[in-house]
Protein backbone atom coordinates (compact mmCIF):
# COMPACT_ATOMS: atom_id res chain seq x y z
CA UNK A 1 0.00 0.00 0.00
CA UNK A 2 1.28 3.45 -0.91
CA UNK A 3 2.29 5.68 1.97
CA UNK A 4 0.66 8.65 0.21
CA UNK A 5 -3.02 8.82 1.06
CA UNK A 6 -5.25 9.10 -1.99
CA UNK A 7 -7.98 11.74 -2.01
CA UNK A 8 -11.42 10.20 -2.38
CA UNK A 9 -13.63 11.24 -5.33
CA UNK A 10 -16.14 12.80 -2.89
CA UNK A 11 -13.44 15.00 -1.32
CA UNK A 12 -12.14 15.97 -4.75
CA UNK A 13 -15.66 16.96 -5.81
CA UNK A 14 -16.05 19.11 -2.69
CA UNK A 15 -12.80 20.91 -3.46
CA UNK A 16 -13.91 21.58 -7.03
CA UNK A 17 -17.29 22.91 -5.86
CA UNK A 18 -15.59 25.09 -3.21
CA UNK A 19 -13.16 26.81 -5.60
CA UNK A 20 -15.68 27.05 -8.43
CA UNK A 21 -18.19 28.60 -6.03
CA UNK A 22 -15.62 31.09 -4.75
CA UNK A 23 -14.66 32.26 -8.25
CA UNK A 24 -18.26 32.39 -9.47
CA UNK A 25 -19.53 34.34 -6.46
CA UNK A 26 -16.53 36.70 -6.65
CA UNK A 27 -17.47 37.64 -10.21
CA UNK A 28 -21.12 38.13 -9.26
CA UNK A 29 -20.29 40.34 -6.26
CA UNK A 30 -17.72 42.35 -8.20
CA UNK A 31 -20.34 43.10 -10.85
CA UNK A 32 -22.87 44.13 -8.20
CA UNK A 33 -20.44 46.39 -6.33
CA UNK A 34 -18.99 48.07 -9.44
CA UNK A 35 -22.22 48.60 -11.33
CA UNK A 36 -23.86 52.03 -10.95
CA UNK A 37 -21.17 53.18 -8.51
CA UNK A 38 -17.85 54.97 -8.42
CA UNK A 39 -16.01 51.94 -7.02
CA UNK A 40 -13.06 51.01 -9.28
CA UNK A 41 -13.16 47.49 -10.72
CA UNK A 42 -9.90 46.46 -9.06
CA UNK A 43 -11.34 47.49 -5.68
CA UNK A 44 -14.60 45.75 -6.51
CA UNK A 45 -12.77 42.50 -7.32
CA UNK A 46 -10.63 42.61 -4.18
CA UNK A 47 -13.60 43.28 -1.91
CA UNK A 48 -15.71 40.71 -3.74
CA UNK A 49 -12.99 38.05 -3.33
CA UNK A 50 -12.92 38.68 0.45
CA UNK A 51 -16.72 38.66 0.76
CA UNK A 52 -16.95 35.53 -1.40
CA UNK A 53 -14.36 33.81 0.83
CA UNK A 54 -16.45 34.64 3.89
CA UNK A 55 -19.56 33.36 2.09
CA UNK A 56 -17.88 29.98 1.54
CA UNK A 57 -18.12 29.34 5.28
CA UNK A 58 -21.90 29.61 5.19
CA UNK A 59 -21.96 27.73 1.87
CA UNK A 60 -20.14 24.80 3.48
CA UNK A 61 -22.83 24.66 6.15
CA UNK A 62 -25.34 23.93 3.38
CA UNK A 63 -23.85 20.42 3.24
CA UNK A 64 -24.94 19.92 6.86
CA UNK A 65 -28.45 21.09 5.99
CA UNK A 66 -28.57 18.64 3.10
CA UNK A 67 -27.55 15.80 5.42
CA UNK A 68 -30.15 16.80 8.01
CA UNK A 69 -32.86 16.92 5.35
CA UNK A 70 -32.21 14.07 2.85
CA UNK A 71 -33.79 14.82 -0.50
CA UNK A 72 -35.56 11.46 -0.89
CA UNK A 73 -36.82 11.12 2.68
CA UNK A 74 -37.87 14.67 3.61
CA UNK A 75 -41.30 16.21 2.90
CA UNK A 76 -41.25 19.01 0.35
CA UNK A 77 -42.48 21.65 2.80
CA UNK A 78 -39.73 20.77 5.24
CA UNK A 79 -37.07 20.98 2.50
CA UNK A 80 -38.18 24.50 1.58
CA UNK A 81 -38.51 25.58 5.20
CA UNK A 82 -35.11 24.23 6.19
CA UNK A 83 -33.12 25.69 3.34
CA UNK A 84 -34.94 29.03 3.00
CA UNK A 85 -34.57 29.65 6.74
CA UNK A 86 -30.89 28.69 6.65
CA UNK A 87 -30.29 30.82 3.53
CA UNK A 88 -31.91 33.94 5.04
CA UNK A 89 -30.24 33.54 8.43
CA UNK A 90 -26.72 32.83 7.14
CA UNK A 91 -26.94 35.56 4.49
CA UNK A 92 -27.96 38.07 7.19
CA UNK A 93 -24.86 37.27 9.23
CA UNK A 94 -22.71 37.26 6.07
CA UNK A 95 -23.87 40.74 5.12
CA UNK A 96 -23.24 41.98 8.68
CA UNK A 97 -19.71 40.57 8.70
CA UNK A 98 -19.17 42.12 5.28
CA UNK A 99 -20.21 45.52 6.59
CA UNK A 100 -17.53 45.27 9.29
CA UNK A 101 -14.91 44.48 6.64
CA UNK A 102 -16.10 47.37 4.48
CA UNK A 103 -15.83 49.82 7.38
CA UNK A 104 -12.18 48.81 7.80
CA UNK A 105 -11.54 49.44 4.11
CA UNK A 106 -13.40 52.75 4.19
CA UNK A 107 -10.89 54.07 6.74
CA UNK A 108 -8.25 54.21 4.00
CA UNK A 109 -8.07 57.19 1.69
CA UNK A 110 -8.24 55.21 -1.55
CA UNK A 111 -11.35 53.37 -0.36
CA UNK A 112 -13.40 56.40 0.78
CA UNK A 113 -17.10 55.92 0.12
CA UNK A 114 -17.03 52.12 -0.14
CA UNK A 115 -19.12 51.77 3.05
CA UNK A 116 -21.92 53.87 1.53
CA UNK A 117 -21.76 51.91 -1.74
CA UNK A 118 -21.99 48.67 0.25
CA UNK A 119 -24.93 50.02 2.28
CA UNK A 120 -26.79 51.06 -0.86
CA UNK A 121 -26.45 47.57 -2.32
CA UNK A 122 -27.43 45.66 0.84
CA UNK A 123 -30.71 44.41 -0.67
CA UNK A 124 -28.95 43.09 -3.78
CA UNK A 125 -26.29 41.47 -1.60
CA UNK A 126 -28.99 39.72 0.47
CA UNK A 127 -30.61 38.42 -2.73
CA UNK A 128 -27.24 37.28 -4.10
CA UNK A 129 -26.36 35.57 -0.81
CA UNK A 130 -29.65 33.65 -0.67
CA UNK A 131 -29.30 32.64 -4.32
CA UNK A 132 -25.72 31.48 -3.81
CA UNK A 133 -26.64 29.47 -0.71
CA UNK A 134 -29.51 27.71 -2.52
CA UNK A 135 -27.21 27.03 -5.47
CA UNK A 136 -24.77 25.38 -3.05
CA UNK A 137 -27.65 23.29 -1.69
CA UNK A 138 -28.41 22.05 -5.21
CA UNK A 139 -24.72 21.20 -5.77
CA UNK A 140 -24.54 19.34 -2.45
CA UNK A 141 -27.65 17.29 -3.19
CA UNK A 142 -26.13 16.34 -6.56
CA UNK A 143 -22.84 15.43 -4.84
CA UNK A 144 -24.62 13.35 -2.20
CA UNK A 145 -26.59 11.52 -4.91
CA UNK A 146 -23.40 10.84 -6.87
CA UNK A 147 -21.60 9.56 -3.77
CA UNK A 148 -24.56 7.36 -2.79
CA UNK A 149 -24.69 5.91 -6.30
CA UNK A 150 -20.96 5.17 -6.23
CA UNK A 151 -21.24 3.53 -2.80
CA UNK A 152 -24.23 1.47 -3.94
CA UNK A 153 -22.26 0.25 -6.95
CA UNK A 154 -19.30 -0.61 -4.71
CA UNK A 155 -21.58 -2.53 -2.33
CA UNK A 156 -23.21 -4.37 -5.24
CA UNK A 157 -19.79 -5.32 -6.62
CA UNK A 158 -18.57 -6.45 -3.21
CA UNK A 159 -21.75 -8.47 -2.70
CA UNK A 160 -21.31 -10.05 -6.13
CA UNK A 161 -17.69 -10.96 -5.37
CA UNK A 162 -18.64 -12.43 -1.99
CA UNK A 163 -21.42 -14.44 -3.57
CA UNK A 164 -19.02 -15.74 -6.22
CA UNK A 165 -16.41 -16.64 -3.61
CA UNK A 166 -19.06 -18.38 -1.50
CA UNK A 167 -20.24 -20.36 -4.52
CA UNK A 168 -16.67 -21.34 -5.40
CA UNK A 169 -16.04 -22.45 -1.82
CA UNK A 170 -19.26 -24.47 -1.76
CA UNK A 171 -18.45 -26.12 -5.09
CA UNK A 172 -14.90 -26.87 -4.00
CA UNK A 173 -16.20 -28.38 -0.76
CA UNK A 174 -18.27 -30.87 -2.79
CA UNK A 175 -15.18 -32.43 -4.33
CA UNK A 176 -13.50 -34.10 -1.38
CA UNK A 177 -16.67 -35.76 0.00
CA UNK A 178 -17.48 -37.06 -3.48
CA UNK A 179 -13.97 -38.43 -3.95
CA UNK A 180 -13.82 -39.84 -0.42
CA UNK A 181 -17.14 -41.60 -0.90
CA UNK A 182 -15.84 -43.47 -3.93
CA UNK A 183 -12.42 -44.16 -2.42
CA UNK A 184 -13.80 -45.50 0.86
CA UNK A 185 -16.18 -47.75 -1.06
CA UNK A 186 -13.20 -49.13 -2.96
CA UNK A 187 -11.23 -49.68 0.24
CA UNK A 188 -14.25 -51.38 1.82
CA UNK A 189 -14.51 -53.74 -1.14
CA UNK A 190 -10.79 -54.55 -1.00
CA UNK A 191 -10.66 -55.31 2.73
CA UNK A 192 -12.44 -58.62 2.26
CA UNK A 193 -10.60 -59.80 -0.84
CA UNK A 194 -7.15 -58.21 -0.59
CA UNK A 195 -6.31 -56.61 2.80
CA UNK A 196 -2.76 -55.71 1.66
CA UNK A 197 -4.00 -53.68 -1.27
CA UNK A 198 -6.65 -52.10 0.97
CA UNK A 199 -3.90 -50.99 3.37
CA UNK A 200 -1.80 -49.63 0.50
CA UNK A 201 -4.82 -47.72 -0.76
CA UNK A 202 -5.38 -46.19 2.70
CA UNK A 203 -1.77 -44.95 2.76
CA UNK A 204 -2.05 -43.48 -0.74
CA UNK A 205 -5.38 -41.86 0.13
CA UNK A 206 -3.86 -40.23 3.21
CA UNK A 207 -0.99 -38.94 1.06
CA UNK A 208 -3.42 -37.52 -1.49
CA UNK A 209 -5.53 -35.77 1.15
CA UNK A 210 -2.38 -34.34 2.73
CA UNK A 211 -1.52 -32.75 -0.61
CA UNK A 212 -5.00 -31.31 -1.14
CA UNK A 213 -5.22 -29.94 2.41
CA UNK A 214 -2.84 -27.07 1.66
CA UNK A 215 -4.70 -26.18 -1.51
CA UNK A 216 -8.13 -25.80 0.06
CA UNK A 217 -7.80 -22.04 0.57
CA UNK A 218 -6.12 -21.29 -2.76
CA UNK A 219 -8.16 -19.85 -5.60
CA UNK A 220 -5.70 -20.91 -8.32
CA UNK A 221 -2.85 -23.39 -8.65
CA UNK A 222 -0.42 -24.20 -11.51
CA UNK A 223 -1.49 -26.96 -13.89
CA UNK A 224 1.66 -28.88 -12.90
CA UNK A 225 0.42 -29.05 -9.30
CA UNK A 226 -2.92 -30.39 -10.52
CA UNK A 227 -1.05 -33.01 -12.57
CA UNK A 228 0.89 -34.07 -9.47
CA UNK A 229 -2.44 -34.52 -7.64
CA UNK A 230 -3.73 -36.63 -10.53
CA UNK A 231 -0.67 -38.86 -10.29
CA UNK A 232 -1.55 -39.47 -6.63
CA UNK A 233 -5.17 -40.11 -7.50
CA UNK A 234 -4.29 -42.57 -10.26
CA UNK A 235 -1.88 -44.34 -7.91
CA UNK A 236 -4.83 -44.89 -5.56
CA UNK A 237 -7.03 -46.25 -8.34
CA UNK A 238 -4.24 -48.45 -9.74
CA UNK A 239 -4.29 -50.36 -6.46
CA UNK A 240 -7.78 -51.42 -7.45
CA UNK A 241 -7.53 -51.68 -11.24
CA UNK A 242 -3.87 -52.50 -11.85
CA UNK A 243 -2.99 -52.64 -15.56
CA UNK A 244 -6.63 -52.07 -16.50
CA UNK A 245 -6.04 -48.33 -15.90
CA UNK A 246 -3.63 -46.50 -18.19
CA UNK A 247 -3.18 -42.71 -18.07
CA UNK A 248 -1.64 -40.94 -21.06
CA UNK A 249 -0.57 -37.30 -20.73
CA UNK A 250 0.02 -34.88 -23.62
CA UNK A 251 0.94 -31.64 -21.90
CA UNK A 252 2.57 -28.68 -23.61
CA UNK A 253 5.46 -27.27 -21.61
CA UNK A 254 4.01 -23.73 -21.97
CA UNK A 255 0.79 -24.93 -20.34
CA UNK A 256 2.28 -26.42 -17.18
CA UNK A 257 2.57 -23.08 -15.38
CA UNK A 258 -0.91 -21.86 -16.35
CA UNK A 259 -3.19 -21.33 -13.37
CA UNK A 260 -6.53 -23.05 -12.83
CA UNK A 261 -8.92 -23.65 -9.91
CA UNK A 262 -7.72 -26.51 -7.64
CA UNK A 263 -9.12 -29.98 -8.30
CA UNK A 264 -10.68 -28.96 -11.60
CA UNK A 265 -9.38 -32.00 -13.51
CA UNK A 266 -9.59 -34.58 -10.74
CA UNK A 267 -13.43 -34.95 -10.86
CA UNK A 268 -13.22 -35.46 -14.64
CA UNK A 269 -10.55 -38.14 -14.33
CA UNK A 270 -12.55 -39.71 -11.52
CA UNK A 271 -15.61 -39.80 -13.78
CA UNK A 272 -13.48 -41.40 -16.49
CA UNK A 273 -12.48 -44.13 -14.04
CA UNK A 274 -15.90 -44.72 -12.46
CA UNK A 275 -18.05 -44.47 -15.60
CA UNK A 276 -15.50 -45.69 -18.14
CA UNK A 277 -12.63 -47.89 -16.98
CA UNK A 278 -14.56 -49.59 -14.16
CA UNK A 279 -17.33 -50.62 -16.57
CA UNK A 280 -14.94 -52.44 -18.95
CA UNK A 281 -13.58 -55.89 -18.16
CA UNK A 282 -10.36 -55.29 -20.09
CA UNK A 283 -10.01 -51.77 -18.70
CA UNK A 284 -9.10 -48.82 -20.87
CA UNK A 285 -7.15 -45.66 -21.47
CA UNK A 286 -7.51 -42.12 -20.15
CA UNK A 287 -5.86 -39.38 -22.20
CA UNK A 288 -5.19 -35.98 -20.68
CA UNK A 289 -4.23 -33.14 -23.01
CA UNK A 290 -3.31 -29.48 -22.31
CA UNK A 291 -2.70 -26.94 -25.08
CA UNK A 292 -1.91 -23.25 -24.64
CA UNK A 293 -2.60 -21.03 -27.64
CA UNK A 294 -3.68 -17.43 -28.36
CA UNK A 295 -3.96 -16.49 -24.70
CA UNK A 296 -6.16 -19.45 -23.79
CA UNK A 297 -5.61 -22.91 -22.41
CA UNK A 298 -7.59 -25.93 -23.54
CA UNK A 299 -7.79 -29.04 -21.34
CA UNK A 300 -9.19 -32.32 -22.60
CA UNK A 301 -9.97 -35.50 -20.69
CA UNK A 302 -10.77 -38.45 -22.97
CA UNK A 303 -11.40 -42.06 -22.04
CA UNK A 304 -12.59 -45.28 -23.54
CA UNK A 305 -16.00 -46.46 -22.35
CA UNK A 306 -18.72 -48.96 -23.10
CA UNK A 307 -21.90 -47.21 -24.34
CA UNK A 308 -23.95 -50.26 -23.39
CA UNK A 309 -22.60 -50.53 -19.86
CA UNK A 310 -25.07 -48.12 -18.28
CA UNK A 311 -26.29 -44.53 -18.24
CA UNK A 312 -23.98 -41.77 -19.38
CA UNK A 313 -22.28 -39.55 -16.86
CA UNK A 314 -23.36 -36.38 -18.64
CA UNK A 315 -25.54 -35.39 -15.71
CA UNK A 316 -22.99 -36.45 -13.11
CA UNK A 317 -22.16 -34.33 -10.08
CA UNK A 318 -18.49 -34.04 -11.06
CA UNK A 319 -19.16 -32.62 -14.52
CA UNK A 320 -21.78 -30.16 -13.26
CA UNK A 321 -19.44 -29.09 -10.49
CA UNK A 322 -16.64 -28.34 -12.97
CA UNK A 323 -18.99 -26.40 -15.24
CA UNK A 324 -20.34 -24.24 -12.41
CA UNK A 325 -16.84 -23.54 -11.08
CA UNK A 326 -15.67 -22.47 -14.52
CA UNK A 327 -18.68 -20.17 -14.93
CA UNK A 328 -18.18 -18.68 -11.47
CA UNK A 329 -14.47 -18.08 -12.06
CA UNK A 330 -14.33 -17.07 -15.74
CA UNK A 331 -17.92 -16.23 -16.70
CA UNK A 332 -18.58 -16.19 -20.43
CA UNK A 333 -14.88 -16.61 -21.18
CA UNK A 334 -15.06 -20.27 -20.13
CA UNK A 335 -16.19 -23.08 -22.41
CA UNK A 336 -16.95 -26.70 -21.58
CA UNK A 337 -18.10 -29.45 -23.90
CA UNK A 338 -18.83 -33.11 -23.18
CA UNK A 339 -19.27 -35.47 -26.13
CA UNK A 340 -19.54 -39.24 -26.66
CA UNK A 341 -18.27 -40.69 -29.93
CA UNK A 342 -18.49 -44.45 -30.37
CA UNK A 343 -16.28 -45.92 -27.63
CA UNK A 344 -14.72 -42.57 -26.57
CA UNK A 345 -16.06 -40.02 -24.14
CA UNK A 346 -14.41 -36.60 -24.25
CA UNK A 347 -14.69 -33.55 -22.00
CA UNK A 348 -12.98 -30.42 -23.29
CA UNK A 349 -12.80 -27.05 -21.58
CA UNK A 350 -11.11 -23.76 -22.38
CA UNK A 351 -10.53 -20.55 -20.44
CA UNK A 352 -8.05 -17.63 -20.36
CA UNK A 353 -4.44 -18.67 -19.77
CA UNK A 354 -3.08 -17.02 -16.61
CA UNK A 355 0.39 -17.40 -15.16
CA UNK A 356 0.00 -14.83 -12.38
CA UNK A 357 -2.91 -14.66 -9.96
CA UNK A 358 -4.92 -11.42 -10.37
CA UNK A 359 -4.63 -8.88 -7.54
CA UNK A 360 -7.42 -9.26 -4.96
Protein Blocks (a to p, Z undefined) as FASTA:
>chain_A
ZZbdcddfklmmmmmmmmmmmmmmmmmmmmmmmgopabdfklmmmmmmmmmmmmmmmmmm
mmmmmmmmgfklccfklmmmmmmmmmmmmmmmmmmmmmmmmmmmmmpmklgoklmmmmmm
mmmmmmmmmmmmmmmmmmmmmmmmmmmmmmmmmmmmmmmmmmmmmmmmmmmmmmmmmmmm
mmmmmmmmmmmmommlmmmmmmmmmmmmmmmmmmmmpmbdcfklmmmmmmmmmmmmmmmn
mmmpccdddddfklmmpccdehklmmmmmmmmmmmmmmpmnlpadddddddeehiacddd
dddddfkloccfklgmklmmmmmmmmmmnommbccddddehjaccddddddddfbdcdZZ
